[in-house]
Amino acid sequence: MAEVHPWKYVDPERHNPGRKGMLLSNQIEKFCDEKFLIAEGYEPKNLRPAAYTLRVGSKYVDSRGRQGNLDSKKKPYFKMEPNSIVYVSTHEKLDLPCYIAARFNLRVKWVYKGILLGTGPQVEPGYRGYLSCPLYNLTDRPIRIDYMQDFATIDFERTTDFCVGANANEISREIISGEELDSIKWSDETYIVFKQKDYPPLKLLPDHDVISSLLELSHEVKTWRNIGIGFAVSFFALTLTLLSFGANVYRQVSDLTNTVGQLRAVQDSARERQDFSNDLTALREKIAALESQIKANERTLSQGTNKR
């Protein structure tokens, strides 16, 4: 195994109880001087109080899934198409010690442009190589991306203790090779570590079918967005139609209810007139009977008078 710098496994500040936490600029610079953190492409002016500004590297994939190379002369930039995805890599190459993790994210001014970073922000301890990430253009206009343009910031933080009490040579001898990751057993503890090989730019790039479908994906998004708008308009029109139909039905039911009420009123009035007619007929019959009785009584009285 090739000789490894002791700082890869052993923190030079391991005896300092206040070392844990995010690294400030002096600590970042200290590690960069030893070719750690930013192992290649380090630019002192990009150092920030507690972070470093990463720049766009040469390797990229455009909105149509075509891989390309940027440089300062022949091809200094490319453009992100509206509503599309591209892949970019960093100009800087990283080499993280096994006790330092990193986080990176887009600069705020890129977010204000309408670009989003499409990857997780954490970089695991022990990682060696370039960073690559997808960028999403959420706007309806093309956006230019320049070679060596500042686009992301990365900060660094110490983890919990790594292989306490061991020196670099002892740790190197305890490395157990795995299929994707290695492991180290020390003092009844097991630590997972990255294989110490360089990860090239765009290593995790999706296969050809996925890349070539990026533009189609944006077209499908537009299509589904138009379908969604059409569906919303249709739903709104259907809602208005149903509301109008419901209002008409309500009016017709109300009119029918009024008509039924009027018919019932007429029926009640006719029934009352019939009852009145029946009562009047009965009264006439009673009057006729009284008149007949009175005439009979008069005849009886007349006959009695003549006999006297």
C-alpha positions as CSV (number, residue, x, y, z in Angstrom):
1,M,0.0,0.0,0.0
2,A,1.3,3.4,-0.9
3,E,2.4,5.6,1.9
4,V,-0.4,7.9,3.2
5,H,-0.1,11.2,4.9
6,P,-0.6,10.8,8.6
7,W,-3.3,13.5,8.7
8,K,-5.5,11.2,6.6
9,Y,-6.2,9.1,9.6
10,V,-4.9,11.1,12.6
11,D,-6.1,14.6,13.5
12,P,-3.2,16.9,14.2
13,E,-5.4,18.6,16.8
14,R,-6.5,15.3,18.4
15,H,-5.3,16.4,21.9
16,N,-7.1,19.8,21.7
17,P,-10.4,19.4,23.6
18,G,-11.9,22.4,21.8
19,R,-11.2,21.2,18.2
20,K,-14.7,19.8,17.5
21,G,-17.1,21.9,15.3
22,M,-17.0,23.7,12.0
23,L,-13.6,24.6,10.7
24,L,-12.7,28.3,10.4
25,S,-10.6,29.8,7.7
26,N,-7.3,29.3,9.5
27,Q,-7.9,25.5,10.0
28,I,-9.1,25.2,6.4
29,E,-6.0,26.8,5.1
30,K,-3.8,24.7,7.4
31,F,-5.3,21.5,5.9
32,C,-5.2,22.8,2.3
33,D,-1.4,23.5,2.7
34,E,-1.0,19.8,3.3
35,K,-3.1,18.9,0.3
36,F,-6.2,18.0,2.3
37,L,-9.8,19.3,2.0
38,I,-9.1,21.1,-1.3
39,A,-6.3,18.9,-2.6
40,E,-6.0,20.4,-6.1
41,G,-7.2,23.7,-7.5
42,Y,-7.0,25.6,-4.2
43,E,-7.4,29.3,-4.6
44,P,-6.7,31.4,-1.4
45,K,-9.0,34.2,-2.5
46,N,-11.9,31.8,-2.5
47,L,-11.4,31.1,1.2
48,R,-14.3,32.4,3.4
49,P,-14.6,32.8,7.2
50,A,-15.8,29.2,7.6
51,A,-16.1,27.9,4.1
52,Y,-14.6,27.7,0.6
53,T,-16.1,28.8,-2.7
54,L,-16.1,26.0,-5.3
55,R,-15.8,26.7,-9.1
56,V,-17.3,25.1,-12.2
57,G,-15.0,22.5,-13.6
58,S,-14.4,21.4,-17.2
59,K,-16.7,18.3,-17.3
60,Y,-20.4,18.9,-17.9
61,V,-23.6,17.4,-19.5
62,D,-25.9,19.9,-21.2
63,S,-29.7,20.0,-21.4
64,R,-29.8,17.5,-24.3
65,G,-27.7,14.9,-22.5
66,R,-24.5,15.7,-24.4
67,Q,-21.2,15.5,-22.5
68,G,-18.7,18.3,-23.0
69,N,-15.5,19.9,-21.8
70,L,-15.1,23.6,-20.9
71,D,-11.9,25.5,-21.1
72,S,-10.8,29.1,-20.9
73,K,-10.3,29.5,-24.7
74,K,-12.2,27.2,-27.1
75,K,-15.4,26.7,-25.0
76,P,-15.6,29.0,-22.0
77,Y,-19.3,28.5,-21.3
78,F,-22.5,26.6,-22.1
79,K,-26.2,27.4,-21.6
80,M,-28.9,25.7,-19.5
81,E,-32.1,25.5,-21.5
82,P,-35.3,26.7,-19.9
83,N,-36.9,24.1,-17.6
84,S,-34.1,21.7,-18.0
85,I,-31.4,19.7,-16.1
86,V,-27.6,19.8,-16.5
87,Y,-24.7,18.2,-14.7
88,V,-21.6,20.0,-13.7
89,S,-18.4,19.1,-11.9
90,T,-16.1,21.1,-9.6
91,H,-12.8,22.5,-10.7
92,E,-11.4,21.6,-7.2
93,K,-10.5,18.1,-6.2
94,L,-11.2,17.1,-2.6
95,D,-9.3,14.8,-0.2
96,L,-11.1,14.7,3.2
97,P,-9.5,13.1,6.3
98,C,-11.4,10.3,7.8
99,Y,-12.5,12.6,10.7
100,I,-13.8,15.5,8.7
101,A,-17.1,15.7,6.8
102,A,-18.2,18.4,4.4
103,R,-21.4,20.0,3.2
104,F,-21.8,22.0,0.0
105,N,-24.6,23.9,-1.6
106,L,-25.3,26.5,-4.2
107,R,-24.4,30.1,-3.7
108,V,-27.4,32.3,-2.9
109,K,-27.1,34.4,-6.1
110,W,-27.5,31.2,-8.1
111,V,-30.7,30.4,-6.2
112,Y,-32.0,33.9,-7.0
113,K,-31.4,33.2,-10.7
114,G,-33.9,30.3,-10.5
115,I,-31.4,27.4,-10.2
116,L,-31.6,24.6,-7.7
117,L,-29.0,22.1,-6.7
118,G,-30.3,18.5,-7.2
119,T,-28.2,16.5,-4.8
120,G,-27.6,15.8,-1.1
121,P,-25.2,18.4,0.5
122,Q,-23.1,16.1,2.6
123,V,-19.7,14.7,1.6
124,E,-18.6,11.7,3.7
125,P,-15.3,11.7,5.6
126,G,-12.4,10.1,3.7
127,Y,-13.8,11.1,0.3
128,R,-11.2,11.7,-2.5
129,G,-12.1,13.1,-5.9
130,Y,-14.3,15.7,-7.7
131,L,-17.8,16.7,-6.8
132,S,-20.5,16.5,-9.5
133,C,-24.1,17.5,-9.2
134,P,-27.3,18.1,-11.3
135,L,-28.6,21.7,-11.6
136,Y,-32.2,22.5,-12.3
137,N,-33.1,25.6,-14.3
138,L,-36.6,26.4,-13.1
139,T,-37.0,29.5,-15.2
140,D,-38.4,30.1,-18.8
141,R,-35.1,31.5,-20.0
142,P,-31.6,30.1,-20.8
143,I,-28.9,30.6,-18.2
144,R,-25.2,30.8,-19.0
145,I,-22.7,28.8,-17.0
146,D,-19.1,29.8,-17.3
147,Y,-15.9,27.8,-16.8
148,M,-14.3,28.5,-13.4
149,Q,-17.4,30.4,-12.3
150,D,-18.0,30.5,-8.6
151,F,-21.1,28.4,-8.0
152,A,-21.1,26.6,-4.6
153,T,-19.7,26.9,-1.1
154,I,-18.4,24.0,1.0
155,D,-17.8,23.9,4.7
156,F,-16.0,21.4,6.8
157,E,-16.7,19.9,10.3
158,R,-14.8,17.5,12.5
159,T,-16.7,14.3,13.4
160,T,-16.5,12.2,16.6
161,D,-13.1,10.6,17.4
162,F,-11.7,8.2,14.8
163,C,-9.6,5.2,15.9
164,V,-8.7,6.6,19.3
165,G,-5.1,6.1,20.3
166,A,-4.0,4.6,16.9
167,N,-1.3,6.1,14.7
168,A,-1.5,6.2,10.9
169,N,0.6,3.1,10.3
170,E,-1.5,1.0,12.7
171,I,-4.7,2.2,11.1
172,S,-3.4,1.4,7.6
173,R,-2.6,-2.1,8.6
174,E,-6.2,-2.6,10.0
175,I,-8.0,-1.7,6.8
176,I,-10.4,-4.4,5.6
177,S,-11.1,-4.2,1.9
178,G,-14.8,-4.3,0.9
179,E,-16.6,-4.3,-2.5
180,E,-17.5,-0.6,-2.4
181,L,-16.3,0.6,1.0
182,D,-13.5,-0.4,3.3
183,S,-13.7,-0.9,7.1
184,I,-11.3,-0.6,10.0
185,K,-11.6,-2.4,13.4
186,W,-9.9,-0.8,16.3
187,S,-10.5,-1.2,20.1
188,D,-13.7,-3.1,19.5
189,E,-15.0,-0.4,17.3
190,T,-15.7,-0.7,13.5
191,Y,-15.4,2.3,11.2
192,I,-16.6,2.5,7.6
193,V,-14.2,4.4,5.3
194,F,-14.0,5.3,1.6
195,K,-11.6,3.4,-0.6
196,Q,-8.6,5.5,-1.1
197,K,-9.0,6.0,-4.9
198,D,-9.9,9.1,-6.8
199,Y,-13.5,9.6,-7.8
200,P,-13.5,11.3,-11.3
201,P,-15.9,14.0,-12.4
202,L,-19.4,12.8,-13.3
203,K,-18.7,9.3,-11.8
204,L,-22.3,8.9,-10.7
205,L,-23.8,10.1,-14.0
206,P,-27.0,8.2,-14.9
207,D,-27.0,5.9,-17.9
208,H,-27.6,7.0,-21.5
209,D,-31.4,6.5,-21.4
210,V,-31.8,8.7,-18.4
211,I,-29.5,11.4,-19.7
212,S,-31.1,11.5,-23.2
213,S,-34.5,11.8,-21.6
214,L,-33.7,15.1,-19.8
215,L,-35.0,17.3,-22.6
216,E,-38.0,14.9,-23.0
217,L,-38.7,15.3,-19.3
218,S,-38.9,19.0,-19.6
219,H,-41.2,18.7,-22.6
220,E,-43.4,16.3,-20.6
221,V,-43.4,18.7,-17.7
222,K,-44.7,21.4,-20.1
223,T,-47.2,19.1,-21.6
224,W,-48.6,18.0,-18.3
225,R,-48.6,21.5,-17.1
226,N,-50.8,22.4,-20.2
227,I,-52.9,19.4,-19.5
228,G,-53.3,20.5,-15.9
229,I,-54.3,24.0,-17.0
230,G,-56.8,22.6,-19.5
231,F,-58.2,20.2,-16.9
232,A,-58.6,23.1,-14.4
233,V,-60.4,25.2,-17.0
234,S,-62.6,22.2,-17.9
235,F,-63.3,21.5,-14.3
236,F,-64.2,25.1,-13.7
237,A,-66.6,25.2,-16.7
238,L,-68.2,21.9,-15.6
239,T,-68.6,23.3,-12.1
240,L,-70.3,26.4,-13.5
241,T,-72.6,24.2,-15.7
242,L,-73.5,22.0,-12.7
243,L,-74.2,25.1,-10.6
244,S,-76.4,26.5,-13.4
245,F,-78.2,23.2,-13.8
246,G,-78.7,23.0,-10.1
247,A,-80.1,26.5,-10.0
248,N,-82.5,25.6,-12.8
249,V,-83.6,22.5,-11.1
250,Y,-84.2,24.4,-7.9
251,R,-86.3,27.0,-9.7
252,Q,-88.3,24.3,-11.4
253,V,-88.9,22.4,-8.2
254,S,-89.9,25.7,-6.5
255,D,-92.3,26.4,-9.3
256,L,-93.7,22.9,-9.2
257,T,-94.1,23.2,-5.4
258,N,-96.0,26.5,-5.8
259,T,-98.2,24.9,-8.5
260,V,-99.0,22.0,-6.3
261,G,-99.8,24.4,-3.5
262,Q,-102.2,26.3,-5.8
263,L,-103.9,23.1,-6.9
264,R,-104.4,22.0,-3.4
265,A,-105.8,25.5,-2.6
266,V,-108.3,25.1,-5.5
267,Q,-109.2,21.6,-4.4
268,D,-109.8,22.8,-0.9
269,S,-111.9,25.7,-2.2
270,A,-114.0,23.3,-4.4
271,R,-114.5,21.0,-1.4
272,E,-115.6,23.9,0.7
273,R,-118.1,25.0,-2.0
274,Q,-119.4,21.4,-2.3
275,D,-119.9,21.2,1.5
276,F,-121.7,24.6,1.4
277,S,-124.0,23.4,-1.4
278,N,-124.8,20.2,0.6
279,D,-125.6,22.2,3.7
280,L,-127.8,24.6,1.7
281,T,-129.7,21.7,0.2
282,A,-130.3,20.2,3.6
283,L,-131.4,23.5,4.9
284,R,-133.9,23.9,2.0
285,E,-135.2,20.4,2.8
286,K,-135.8,21.4,6.4
287,I,-137.6,24.6,5.5
288,A,-139.8,22.7,3.0
289,A,-140.6,20.2,5.8
290,L,-141.5,23.0,8.2
291,E,-143.7,24.6,5.6
292,S,-145.5,21.4,5.0
293,Q,-146.0,20.9,8.8
294,I,-147.3,24.4,9.2
295,K,-149.8,24.0,6.4
296,A,-151.0,20.7,7.9
297,N,-151.4,22.4,11.3
298,E,-153.4,25.3,9.6
299,R,-155.7,22.8,8.0
300,T,-156.3,21.0,11.3
301,L,-157.2,24.3,13.0
302,S,-159.5,25.3,10.2
303,Q,-161.5,22.0,10.3
304,G,-161.9,22.4,14.1
305,T,-163.4,25.8,13.8
306,N,-166.0,24.8,11.2
307,K,-167.3,22.0,13.5
308,R,-168.2,24.5,16.2
